[in-house]
Amino acid sequence: MPTDVIMPALGMAQETGKVLRWLKAEGDEVAKGEALLEVETDKVTVEIEAPADGRLAALRAGEGAEVPVGETVAVIAAAGEELPTTDETIGAVMVSEDSPTLAAAQVAAAAPPTAAPRRRLASPKARRLAAERGVDLDTLVGGSGPHGALVAADIPAGGPAPAPSAAPSGEDLPLTRIWGIMAERTTQSWTSAPHFYLLREVDAGRLGSWREVARERLGRDVSVTDLLVRAAAAALKEHRRLNAAWLDGSIHVNDEVNVGIAVAVDDGLVVPVIHGADGIGLGAIAERREEVVARARAGTLRPEDVERGTFTISNLGMFGVDAFNAVVNPPQAAILAVGRIVERVVPVDGAPAVRPRMVLTLSCDHRVVDGARAAQFLDALATLIEEPAGLAD
């Protein structure tokens, strides 16, 4: 019996996946568990393995194609089976302009000569939003998805989008999938979550000492971010409201403390997660952070690397930033923005002294947490940073 190769669901909210590259050609013999193709979602790029032994046949999605979750992208024929070729099956496939093996001419050849008018290309989420907002998809101009397909970010709050006006000359940058999803989610967070911010300047002197002691004891590098993950995890364990989420109109308090780290990559921004950060030591945090950041920059994050985050830290101190306000990573309740460590003159025991200082900015979703609870968490975190003796495991 032939075995279908389907587009898998690599995340709870995933609707489609993008075929980046076929690692096997049509007609190749494949073994169960062997890598067949690379697929990109909004969060990760992964290799999809062959579900059975046999011969790869009937490729139904070219490189660059956006395919709905659950759709068949190829078929594996068992020994002795004959299956239709790609040319005979291409008519039911989503094809990319960048796919020479599945060109538009093949689609035209497979289509009936008197095909009915096609409905406007749009993602399932875009259609759902359009229905909710009373927007006629056929009245919208353009689309930022593949082949001009409409995606959620293209759907206006109500009524059709105005025709584009003349714009200054310049270059249109290619919009990667990760950047597009980041834009959609930050817009959703900014427009739906009532943000508020708390700032706290802390003495980072003990943080530096803790880092040096940890480096010597562990025999490996330890970053400031590692220390902040350790301290934040301990504070979150005691102040669970900051470790919560806004889900389906209610507050969900998470049992696990899974701290995400915002990482800038060429395609946008990703947030790999250090799971169970409250229950592992500093060495394990540093090792895990090193692994996931390397995978993020190489574009090889796995689904489990980005799932189940409950709190996020964004550190821009290495870029010389003093302080900034971060956008909450939905559905999480809060995100911690960290600035650089800089020496300042401050009063110490009534006399001026030069001390290393750092500004923490806590962005919160007011639907989940109020100012008093957020302030208590930030105070606990600041105390651990200024006196981390109890965390130096």
C-alpha positions in Angstrom: 0.0 0.0 0.0 1.3 3.5 -0.8 2.0 5.8 2.2 1.2 9.5 2.1 3.8 12.1 3.3 1.7 14.8 4.9 2.5 18.3 6.1 2.7 17.9 9.8 1.5 20.2 12.6 4.6 21.4 14.3 2.8 23.9 16.6 -0.6 24.4 18.2 -1.5 27.4 16.1 0.1 26.3 12.8 -2.1 26.4 9.8 0.4 25.9 6.9 4.0 24.9 6.4 6.4 26.0 3.7 8.4 23.5 1.7 12.0 24.8 1.8 13.9 22.1 0.1 13.4 18.5 -1.1 16.3 16.3 0.1 15.2 13.4 -2.2 14.1 13.5 -5.8 11.1 11.8 -7.3 11.9 8.2 -8.0 14.6 7.9 -5.3 14.5 4.9 -2.9 14.0 6.0 0.7 14.1 4.3 4.0 11.8 4.8 6.9 13.2 7.6 9.1 15.4 9.1 6.3 15.1 12.9 5.9 12.9 13.7 2.9 12.4 17.5 2.9 12.9 20.6 5.0 9.8 22.4 6.2 9.5 26.0 7.7 6.8 27.1 10.0 6.4 30.5 11.8 8.8 29.3 14.5 11.2 26.6 13.3 12.7 24.9 10.3 12.7 21.1 10.6 13.5 18.0 8.5 10.5 15.7 7.8 11.4 12.0 7.8 10.0 9.3 5.5 7.1 7.4 7.2 7.9 4.2 5.3 10.3 2.3 3.1 9.8 2.6 -0.6 10.2 4.8 -3.6 9.4 8.6 -3.5 6.7 9.3 -6.0 4.1 12.0 -7.0 5.7 15.1 -5.4 2.8 17.4 -4.9 4.5 20.5 -3.5 7.4 22.4 -4.9 10.1 24.2 -3.0 8.6 27.4 -1.7 5.1 26.1 -1.7 2.8 26.9 1.3 0.8 23.7 2.2 -2.0 23.4 4.7 -1.4 21.1 7.6 -2.6 17.6 6.9 -2.3 17.9 3.1 -0.3 15.3 1.2 3.0 16.6 -0.2 4.2 13.3 -1.7 3.6 9.6 -1.8 5.9 6.7 -1.0 5.2 3.6 -3.1 6.0 0.2 -1.8 8.1 -2.2 -3.8 6.4 -3.1 -7.1 3.7 -0.4 -6.9 3.2 2.1 -9.7 1.9 5.5 -8.9 1.0 8.6 -10.9 3.9 10.9 -11.6 4.2 14.5 -10.5 2.8 15.8 -13.8 -0.4 13.7 -13.3 -1.1 14.9 -9.8 0.1 18.5 -9.8 -3.4 20.0 -10.4 -4.4 19.7 -6.8 -1.2 21.3 -5.4 -0.2 24.7 -4.0 2.8 25.7 -6.2 5.5 28.3 -5.7 6.8 30.6 -8.4 10.3 29.5 -7.3 9.6 25.8 -8.1 11.2 24.8 -11.4 10.1 21.2 -11.1 6.5 22.2 -10.5 6.2 25.1 -12.9 3.0 27.1 -13.6 2.8 25.5 -17.0 2.3 22.1 -15.4 -0.6 23.5 -13.4 -2.2 24.9 -16.5 -1.8 21.6 -18.3 -3.5 19.7 -15.5 -6.4 22.2 -15.2 -9.6 21.6 -17.2 -9.9 23.9 -20.2 -13.1 25.5 -18.8 -12.1 25.8 -15.2 -14.6 27.7 -13.0 -13.4 31.1 -11.7 -11.1 30.6 -8.7 -11.9 32.3 -5.4 -9.4 34.8 -4.0 -6.3 33.2 -2.5 -6.3 33.5 1.2 -5.1 31.7 4.3 -7.7 30.0 6.5 -7.0 32.5 9.3 -7.4 35.4 6.8 -10.8 34.0 5.7 -11.9 33.6 9.3 -10.9 37.2 10.2 -12.6 38.5 7.0 -15.8 36.8 8.0 -15.7 38.1 11.5 -15.0 41.7 10.3 -17.4 41.7 7.4 -14.7 42.2 4.8 -15.2 41.0 1.2 -11.9 39.4 0.2 -12.5 40.2 -3.5 -12.4 44.0 -2.7 -8.9 43.9 -1.1 -5.9 45.1 -3.1 -2.9 42.8 -3.1 -1.8 40.3 -0.6 1.5 39.7 1.2 1.4 35.8 1.0 2.7 33.5 -1.7 1.3 34.4 -5.2 -0.4 37.4 -3.7 -2.5 35.4 -1.2 -4.1 37.3 1.6 -2.8 36.5 5.1 -4.2 37.7 8.4 -2.1 40.9 8.5 -3.8 42.0 5.2 -7.3 42.0 6.6 -8.4 45.5 7.7 -10.4 46.2 10.8 -13.5 46.7 8.6 -14.3 47.5 5.0 -12.0 47.1 2.0 -8.4 48.4 2.0 -7.9 51.6 0.0 -6.0 51.4 -3.2 -2.3 52.1 -2.8 -1.2 55.6 -3.3 2.0 56.7 -4.9 5.0 55.9 -2.7 8.6 57.2 -2.7 11.0 55.2 -4.8 13.0 52.6 -3.0 13.5 48.9 -2.4 10.9 46.5 -1.2 12.6 44.0 1.1 11.6 40.4 0.9 9.3 39.4 3.7 10.3 36.1 5.2 7.8 33.9 6.9 9.3 34.3 10.3 9.4 38.1 10.0 5.8 38.2 8.7 4.5 36.1 11.6 6.5 38.2 14.1 4.9 41.3 12.6 1.4 39.8 12.9 1.9 38.6 16.4 3.4 41.8 17.8 0.7 43.8 16.1 -1.9 41.5 17.7 -0.2 41.9 21.1 0.2 45.6 20.8 -3.4 46.2 19.7 -5.2 43.7 22.0 -3.1 43.5 25.2 -3.2 46.6 27.4 0.5 47.1 28.2 2.0 48.8 31.2 5.6 49.2 32.2 7.6 49.2 35.4 11.3 50.3 35.5 13.8 49.4 38.1 17.5 50.4 38.2 19.5 47.8 40.0 23.1 47.5 41.3 24.8 44.9 39.1 28.0 44.6 41.2 27.1 41.3 42.7 25.9 40.1 39.3 29.4 40.5 38.0 30.9 38.7 41.0 28.4 35.9 40.7 29.4 35.5 37.0 33.1 35.2 37.7 32.6 32.7 40.5 30.3 30.6 38.4 32.7 30.7 35.5 35.5 29.4 37.7 33.4 26.8 39.4 31.7 25.5 36.3 34.7 25.7 34.1 32.7 27.2 31.3 31.4 30.6 30.1 28.3 32.0 31.8 26.5 35.0 30.4 24.6 37.7 32.1 21.5 36.3 30.4 22.1 33.0 32.1 22.2 34.7 35.5 19.0 36.6 34.7 17.2 33.4 33.6 18.2 31.8 36.9 17.1 34.8 39.0 13.9 35.4 37.0 12.9 31.7 37.3 13.3 31.8 41.1 11.2 35.0 41.3 8.5 33.5 39.0 8.2 30.5 41.2 7.2 32.7 44.1 5.2 35.2 42.1 3.1 32.9 39.8 0.8 35.5 38.5 3.7 36.7 36.3 4.1 33.2 35.1 0.6 33.2 33.7 -1.1 33.7 30.4 -4.3 35.2 28.9 -6.1 32.3 27.2 -9.7 32.2 25.9 -10.7 35.1 28.0 -9.4 33.8 31.3 -6.2 33.8 33.3 -4.2 30.5 33.2 -1.4 30.1 35.7 1.3 27.8 34.4 2.8 25.1 36.6 6.1 25.0 34.7 8.5 27.9 34.7 9.8 28.0 31.1 11.9 31.1 30.3 12.2 32.2 26.7 15.1 34.2 25.4 14.5 36.6 22.5 17.1 36.0 19.8 17.6 38.1 16.7 18.2 36.1 13.5 18.4 37.2 9.9 14.8 36.2 9.2 13.3 38.0 12.3 13.0 37.3 15.9 12.7 33.9 17.6 12.3 32.9 21.2 13.8 29.5 22.1 12.8 28.3 25.6 14.7 27.0 28.6 12.3 24.6 30.1 12.0 24.0 33.9 14.4 26.9 34.5 13.4 27.0 38.2 14.6 23.4 38.8 17.9 23.2 37.0 21.3 24.7 38.0 23.1 27.6 36.4 25.4 25.2 34.5 22.4 23.5 32.8 20.9 26.8 32.0 24.1 28.0 30.3 24.4 24.8 28.4 20.8 24.9 27.2 21.0 28.6 26.3 24.1 28.0 24.3 22.5 25.1 22.4 19.2 26.8 21.5 20.8 30.1 20.5 23.2 28.3 18.2 20.3 26.4 16.6 18.3 29.6 16.3 21.1 31.3 14.4 21.6 28.3 12.2 17.9 28.1 11.5 17.6 24.5 12.9 15.4 25.0 15.9 13.2 22.1 16.7 9.5 22.4 17.6 10.2 21.5 21.2 12.8 24.3 21.4 10.2 27.0 21.1 7.1 25.5 22.8 5.5 26.1 26.2 7.3 29.4 27.0 5.8 31.1 30.1 7.9 34.2 30.4 10.4 36.0 28.1 13.7 37.9 28.6 15.0 40.3 25.9 18.5 41.5 26.6 19.9 44.3 24.4 22.7 45.3 26.8 25.3 43.9 24.4 24.2 46.5 21.8 24.8 49.4 24.2 21.1 50.0 24.9 20.5 51.6 28.2 16.7 50.7 28.5 13.8 49.9 26.3 10.1 48.8 26.4 9.5 45.3 24.9 6.2 44.1 23.5 4.6 41.2 25.5 5.0 37.8 23.8 1.4 36.5 23.7 -0.2 34.8 25.4 2.4 35.3 28.2 1.7 37.9 30.9 5.0 39.7 30.9 8.4 40.2 29.3 11.6 41.6 30.9 13.7 44.0 28.9 17.3 44.3 30.0 19.7 47.2 29.3 23.5 47.4 29.5 25.6 47.4 32.6 27.1 50.8 33.0 29.0 52.6 35.8 27.2 55.5 37.4 27.7 57.7 40.4 25.2 56.8 43.1 24.9 57.5 46.8 26.2 54.6 49.0 25.9 55.1 52.7 25.5 58.8 52.3 28.5 59.3 50.1 28.9 59.3 46.3 30.3 56.1 44.8 30.8 54.6 41.3 28.7 51.4 40.9 27.8 49.2 37.9 24.1 49.8 37.3 21.5 48.1 35.0 17.9 49.1 34.1 15.2 46.5 34.0 11.9 47.2 32.3 9.0 44.9 32.9 6.2 45.0 30.3 2.9 43.5 31.5 -0.5 42.5 30.1 -2.9 44.3 32.4 -5.6 41.7 31.7 -3.4 39.2 33.6 -1.5 41.1 36.2 -1.9 44.5 37.9 0.7 47.0 38.9 1.1 45.9 42.5 1.7 42.2 41.7 4.1 43.2 38.9 6.0 45.5 41.3 6.3 42.7 43.9 7.8 40.4 41.3 10.2 43.1 40.0 11.3 43.8 43.6 12.0 40.1 44.2 14.0 39.9 41.0 16.0 43.0 41.8 16.8 41.6 45.3 18.1 38.4 43.8 20.2 40.3 41.3 21.7 42.6 44.0 22.2 39.7 46.4 22.3 36.4 44.5 24.0 34.3 47.2 21.0 32.0 47.6 21.1 31.3 43.8 24.8 30.5 43.4 24.2 26.8 42.8 
